[in-house]
């Protein structure tokens, strides 16, 4: 019985240690193609308010080829969710822009 309780206690300790609340999520809000040289993307990032993350945003052609990329640093703020707008320079006209990933800096 003691061994079972010890294993349960260890499992709970490991679970709490792994679930530190460091999750980072993002959501594309919109984009605006500004001609053949750039596209502007707006997205929301939700993270710990004190955390800094780096997000990689892509501009894509009509064939979904990457025609531009930008890495954006989102720093600490007073709220967990921040709205970010960034302009991505493009090698040719893009038809969309997306957030590829966000990760802790």
N, C-alpha and C positions, 0 to 999 in steps of 0.2 A: 504493500500500500504506500509506503514512504517513497519507494522508487517511482511509482506512478505519479504521485504528487510532485516529485522533483522534476520528472520529465514534463509534466504539464506546466510547471513554473518556468522551466527553461524555455519551453515553446512560446509561452506568452512573452517572456523577456526578449527573445529573438524577434518575434512579430512586432513588438513595440519599437525595437531598435531599427528594424527595416522600414517601418512606416513612420518616418520622421516628418511627414507632411511636406516634403520637398517637391511635390508634383508641379509640373509646368504644363499648362495647356494653352492653346492658341486657337483663334477662330478668324478666318478671313472675313472681313466686313465688306470690302469692295475694292475696285481698281478703276483706274482711268488711263486709257492709252493716250499719251501726249505726242502723237506723231510717230515717226519711225525711229526716233532717237531715245525715247524713254517711256516708262509706264510708272504710274504712281499706285501704290498699294496701301490700303488701310486695314489694320488687323488689331484684334484685342489679344493681349497676353495676360494670363492669370498665373501668378506665382506668389511666393512669400513676399510680403511688402518690402522686406529688407534685402531681398536677394537681387543679384544681377544675373541676367541671362543674355545669351547671344542667339539671335534668330537669323536663319539663312532664308532669304526670300528670292524667288526666281521669277523671271519674265519668260513666258513661253510663246513659241510661234504657233501657227495654226496646226502644225504637225507635232506639237508638244515637245519640240526641241528647245533646249535652254538657249535663249538669246541674250540673257542678262542675269546677273546675280549680284546680290549685295548682302553683307553681313551687318546686322544692326545690333547694337548693345542697348539693352533696356535695363536701366539701373533702379535703385531703390526709390520708392515713392510712398505716399501716405496711404495708398490703397493697394489691394491685391491685384486688381485688374487695371491695366493701362491700355489706352488706345494709342496706337502708333501709326504714323503715316510716313512713308519713305518713297523717294524717287529712285527707280532702278534704271541706270543707263543701259541701252540696248544696242546690239550690233545690227539688228534689223527690226522691223516692226513686230511688236508682240501683240497677241490677241487676248492674253490674260496674264495675271500675276498671282502667285500663291506663296504661302509660307511653307517651306519644305520641312523645317525643324526648328525647335527652340531647345536650348540646353543650358545648364548652369555654366556661368563664366568662371 
